[in-house]
Amino acid sequence: MHKQYIKSLFFGALMGLIPLHGMSQENQAEGDSLLLLPVTLPGSLFPATEITQTGAVSTVSGETLYKNPAANTTNTVSGRLPGLFVVQGDGTPGADGAGWYIRGVGTYAQSGSANTAKYYVDGFEVNREYLNYLSPAEIGSISVFKDAASLSTFGMKGSNGVIWVETKRGEVGKMRVNLQMRSGIQRGININKPLDSYEFASLYNQAVSNDNGKVWTPAYSNEQLQAYKNGTGTNVSWYDEVLKNNGFYTDVDLSFRGGSEFIRYNVVLGYANQQGLFNVSNTDETSNIRFSRYNVRTNLDINLLKNLEVSIDVGGRIEDRDRPNYATGSLMDDLARYPSNIYPIYDEKVTDDLSNFSGTTLYPNNPMGSIRGLGWRNDRRRILQGNFKFKEKLDFLLDGLYLQEAFSFYVKSEGGFSKSRNYARYFDGVAQTTDQTTSIVASKLSADNMDQWIQAAFTLGYGNRFGLHDINSAFNFHISDYKADGLFGYKYHYLNYNGKVNYAYDNRYVAELGFSYFGSDAYAPGNRFGFYPAVSAAWVVSNEAFLRNNNVINTLKLRASVGKTGSSESDATNVLSSFTSGGRYLYQQYYTYSMVGNLYLGNDAPFNGQGTLAPLFIASEDIFAEKSIKYNVGADLTLFNKLNLTVDAFMDKRSNILTLDNSLMNYYGRNIQFSNVGKMTNKGFEASALFADRVGTVNYSLYGMAFYAKNKVDYMAEVPPRTTTTPAPDAPTAPASVWRPSATTS
């Protein structure tokens, strides 16, 4: 059996110097997450403390993220959170989001950025695109939940980890107005430019001669080569002409924060502008590739009654993406493959056309004409999320008992408009194509896409302390309904009954039990729910009598957890080009047009052919979610009140990975079957160290982290490799279209 391995290794380091007199009042109060741990640590259902935390959780503050002037929030966390691997594959303004991989890659069921974590903002799940352009000024903290203990309540959403975001809230005190601005310069890196005209022509002569039996038959004469060399011949560096060296980024945030015992508020207004690298001005007829963001957030916490708290969070933004009216990917392809000697940018022999761009039938899309002669397009995205939370304190029934109801409404709409024109292509004064130079024409605003996500959560919780005993518990019901444009990939419904109980004795021994009973409409009725338990414990050794008040070891805590999570999403069905359902609805039988062809019916001419159908795949009501068993051991250590160390070792055992079963031979018929047969193992370690001290009036810190993960595909129903004695069996062929009888997707 063929084994596959993927290794991930990451090291990072940060150093900070902070003058005490230069720190803002807010930073002194809250602190930087690299310098000071918060009193309470983020967690699902209820927060934890440094004592009661049993899971592997890393946290960074919004103030820390703000120090990195990047338009996309996903690009601000690299090197800040142990165990988080950040991969950016695109630098286009407005499309430069990075994939966040928690502890490497744990499954082959999903590829690329789809194999990343799930995202939650203020307790409700969101898409990554929502987090992408959430302003750091809005963010209180971002946490990474990595092990079974921290993921115990997420069920089928927890296998790849969770990103937990909490936005800034108001506080009691006078209103503080904060105006801050960031600006930066972005440059292109690792741009491999093609050869100039002389080098290209020289090598082209060699290539042509090699193809001609190594007989010297040059395509370019010595005179042409000399002209290229001395600069009298055509020699256009398309990269240098089309791309600028720098692109500028600027954002501005204005916030109002304060409140009283009755009402607390935090209001943020923001604007961001990111310019691309195209060498074109922003006018009524042309546009650089650029991104603009306008955002507003209001978080209110209101004590309506003695026993009733209300929270109202409203966040919205408008995103504008402008670009030349020519696909960016196609333009970059043209820059890479258009030789430098094909033609000059402009044809000087053309005098009767306002547009005199060069072009030929072989190379029709003059790169400069693509950014200056075709107009521009704007794509606008509007996003609005409103969260409403009500918390009733039931101390009159039982001290520490409470009931909470929370609702989230999310909507996103996308549309766009353009101003279009065309230009004639000339070579030596003669038009080479049928294109004609036209005036610019504006289009109407289009409605391209719309998403709607409604969620609700109901929680019954209890927390209290009895002498040496500290208990926190909560039981929650979460319902989610997500709908958007499309047939399969944009309808998700799930229910999650979950809870956890945390018990601590004498601030030394901690135990926690969590669970999720999670159901998804992706599977057959009667087979939609799975149970996902987790258990964890911690021992605060430094609170034992033999280490208490030790001047060297200030904190020593040992942690361990084990539990089960799952995933209801898979790319396995992507092999069926018209059934990209994300691994869902495989319990229903779908059909495609048969390769047999038409069936002719009737007794009299003309005979009409009736198309025939065949199963698209073999439906199975046994298909279910992928399973993940996570193991974690860790330690937290503080020495001399200056050095903080955290070390974790982990192992993730995956099973039930949805897989196209290639082990079924074609001589049994044309059978495409998906099965929960895949297995994979991912294991590794992560470590972080923070040294913080003071010299006079200056605080300084040195932070470093290391991460290593190695995975192995244990089984994926592969076809055996071909040998001299055993030919490889034919794998199932993916059909091109799909049809199914009318049915209601539940």
Steps between C-alpha positions, in 0.01 A plus 500: 500500500629840401565739789485877474678738734476874557730677741462851635776683684477858618712727712424861589639776718385845608664767707328800651614812683237704685582819689284516812425869460399440136238237568140604458263470792314224317814295448599535862159378607461212258853420400644337195429129474872439451581674827209432733244222513143619554324425824241292314579287197259455208300179477179364362189523724695670782847652542780333692780623724867412508412244767189339347622489138563135406521535122763610250401858415712783358380861511613828347350844560364739241762757609773257399342432160470874437880532500512317166361735229328246278163547332394142562473388862603144413847634410562663839533190719802327350748418776260615771311181586676168571361215292349726234650460153422792268516451121434784258468410132386829348600861552225663294333787689163375619592135442812459713355294783721235658403147594529421870606141566488394862772248577567425135280288274298231672295357212510449125122544477541870431770676303645849497338768710193277552710295742516786749326565829148620569449861604282639779447868581338582833374143534349452154648328197602719204668447165867575462413788267326672793815482709726603210422869524393531860699802615758435776349805673180294542676192636549439869679167459549209264543154651590165347327192642722203422427194713203288603441694822460838330304345209271279705181699429541540122415148380527470122657848482805421712724256315722766339497733801314822569593868476316682779470879462364737762437861402574790731237592752426813698616560855397713794665841487508829316476486125836459334540608137778328311609600148770289341642471150732252336677525169740271322666409172456163332738358244494204268751226585638201314394632159680287241515719189542351150814550295559819306477499120867417436511208743164370383594515131839335563349208686214477253754456219656214692162338567394517134833354389474217753154416370644492147738215570758732658556672165556871550187664361453822697165679501663833583783647290819648636369847410189444709705370791729801480202736498361333811839525665565869426143608580381595150275194471174436685572411859203544737524382860131435551539450875677832542247682283185355658607474865615774737754446775272599786140494604375708793274397787325730747229450760338728757295400805298721734363340816288612795514288814360539849182467700338473839367222720179517298636503143844442349588566138773461241451667161751466215500680164762393248630551149774318308649540153744262335651580160638234269810499282352565155652799321173680432326799654160502671282704266150486356625267224780304667569344838783339685419177678399617847294425808301735724318424824248705699404343833298582809445304822294573808516273805260582784466330839195609697393409854128542449405352836683367800478149360484575125794584273462579130776514238448646154781465245464640148786487254486591135731591218515577130784358293589639157732315265605686186714366218564544129231336287727205427545199727803538725599136459492529121708817514768334714505207256552743213789668682667164547462367144512808273858534363670836527544536122147440368412867456536840667228613737367760257502491120645839400387456140138536608396867505125491438399301811490633855609154608808371322582189702697233320368146469500192277279198451755285684545750785177702491485622860756776532568502877501879516182509295345254745541741792450830314280431201212279620343705781454371853271298726378547855379215722320608815429282803273603786514308828284550808496293819283561803531304824249532783552341839282484811627366833274443799664446838299243695671544836162507669466132403861394547802722555708502180225369271427690177315467172619653173341540157705622204407563138712585198390635162751521216445612143741557214420633155727532200461700182702701254514735207754590235604754243607319186672587178718331237804590295623412152816289469763631255830378365705719264201727458261222391210367712562136585165395650136593463508700824409867469569789732176589680380760746466403864153372599369455855302193603220475751554370852466122510383281788738204502466315828335507840556303821286478812602339827270480803616343826362466850649370824333429833717439806430391856806559715615477858815624669590524867770445756466303825805531719774318310264383227447701180245385243393642163254330268281579203265311271423648161276450199626654175302506175633628167333568165723617213365564151647656188486480124573159354371142501715295736789692650302784655242339727615394843285420800618355829404454864748480784410389853816560701633573843794479735571484873822633652596417859803632692610403850714734707639666183715190455301222332272567205277265302270577210244299305356628174272358235311574181204316351515640149260450212534601134257488208785366286410143593204267480211527747577277795873540441551874552624527857833412655625515859835668565631482859826634645669481838793704628689573819765736633732501801627838623821371656616847604206525742617195690660567838846388383507760218281779635683835529798358314719782367612307192196302387211742522251297295502135398190343355458162328210434262358198315194444284342239275178512307312459177399761244373478143460661159200495269676652199705332229637566153460136397197573282695758298596218261139527379520829312130582539453363852732709716285452810782514753451133583133547588171339388670175397208307649279614210526337160592738218523419131695607196461439129607151412790420272278241330343776291142536379224243523280508187127442556194448278413292197473767234751740353630746587653331801570736787786425734440518872803573715586244767613550858749328726574546870749780557632308800378226732296668772559390857311588815803393705716797398585708807739761633875464521632418850796652680643366826731761649765445769692784665744543789644836594679704761504869594802632688600843635853557632633798696176687418662580166507192279176330388523163326222293345552158342241266347523162328204371302369219285189506278362167378254539213262231381179477298650739243262517204680345205429405140543125530739415219534143622177407315598363158328612182424146392222507760341777297530875495484550878594821673474458873601723789579340833621604847816291468786753515745519789773751580731586790643843583736560790757750617587758760495874555689723740510870581714714726459857621763690694387838634694741720555868568804724470436833665182638350500263203322166482647253252403150396632222282255246364565184302309191391561171326254257342538161334238267353525184292206312357455165329218370283434157648233388252305660215373209284768553237540307177809274521790623287554336163757222485637287219266217602198690632356781286333784687119471497305782348379760746140621481441777249337817622198599290448857388136565586244408763125450512278379780127454545312765696575466866508718806843540656458475871 
